[in-house]
């Protein structure tokens, strides 16, 4: 059962990211400010995560644990803010499907590089022609989906 859950959870993440993009885009439209919409999204998420950390049996990390964190490990929030803000800007202009096709193409190319070279702790998995063909097909799909 756990094996299937491991494969189902990323699919559910895809559902939530697509839903989040539309919800945040609507928020932007309502308040007329894309940066504030991204900020509100992160504030709500931060509040939810605060309560999740409190409820989690391990609680907050200690100061000594936080001192052990490398500077680049703190950039996750920055990257998340960039991601959410870019989605808020681009979804109304190119649509959800086109936007996510391009995001997925970027993710696939980057993940091939990270896996092949073990970047940021990714387990090393060599790039092969099947993986490259899959990425090329996604990029061709982007072209086809956007051709008028």
N, C-alpha and C positions, 0 to 999 in steps of 0.2 A: 504493500500500500504506500509506504514512504517513497519508494522508487517512482511511482506515478505522480505523487505530490511534487517531487523535485522537478518534474517536467511540466506539471500544470501551473505551478507558481509563476514561472516566467511568462506564460501565456496570459495569466491574470494580470501581471504587471503591464503587459501590452494593452490590455483592456483599460486598466486604470490610467495609464499615461495618455491614451487617446481621449478618455473621458475628462481627465484633468485639463488637457489642452483646450477642449471646448468650453469647459466651465470657466477657466481662466480668461479665455477670449471673451466670453460673455461678461465677465467681471470688468474687463478692460472697457468694453463698450458701455457698460452701465456707469462707470466712474470716470470715463474719458481720460484715463491715465495708465499707460501700460506698465510703467515702473511701479506705481503704487499698487497695481493689480498683482504684480509679482511679489511685492512686499507683503501684501495682505495674505497671499497664498502661503508664504513662508512663516508668517506670524501664526497663522492657524495651525500649520504643520508643527511648528515649534511648541505650541501649547499642548497639542496632542502627544508629541514625543516626550515632553516634560512629565506628563502623567504616566506614560508608558514606562519611563525610567524609574519613576517613583514606585510603580507597581512591580517592576522587575526585581527579582530577589537580590541581584547584585548591586543595585543602586548606582549612584554617581561614582565616577572614578575619583581617586584621591589626587591631591596636588602632585605627589611624586609620580603617579602614573601619567598625569598630563604632561609633566616635564619630560617624560620619555618619548613623547610623540614627536616625530620628525615634522619639520615645517610643511612639507608637501602633503602630509596626511591631513592637514587642516584645510586644504584647498577644495575638499569635496563640497562644502557649502557654496564656495565661489562658483564651482562648476555647475552645481545645481541651480544657482541663481541665474547663471548665464543661459542654461538650458531652458528654464521656465520663461525667462524674458524673451529669448529668441522665438520661442513658440508663440508667445502672446503677440509679438510683432508680425510673424510670418503667416500664421494660420488664416487671418482674414484676407490676406493678399493672394495666397496660392492654394488654400484649401487644406483640409486635414490629410487627405490621402497623399497628395503631392509632397506635403511637408514631411510626413512620416516615411515615405519612400526614400527621400533624400537623407533623412536622419538614419534610417536603417543602412543605407549605402555607406554613410560615414562610419557607422558602428562596425559594419563588417570589415571594411578596409582597416580600420584601427585595430580591431580584435585580431585580425590575421597577423599584423605586425607585433602586437603585444604577445600573442601566443608563440609566434616563431622565435622571438628574441627574449622571451621571459620578462618583458617590461612590467614594472610595478608588481612583481611577484606572481605574474601569471604563470601557470605551469607550461613548460616548453612543449609545444606541439608543432611539429614542422608543417610548413605550408606545402600543400601538394596541388596538383593540377585540378582536382575535384573542387577544392576550396576556392581556388582562383576562378574556375569556371562559374561557380555559384555567385561569387561577387560580381563577375562580369555580367551575368544574367540579370542581377538586380540593377546594375547601372544601365544596361540596355532597356530594362523595364522602366526606369526613370525616364529615359529618352522617349520611349514609346508612349508612356502615360502623359507626357507633356507636349508631344508633337501635335500641332494643330493642322 
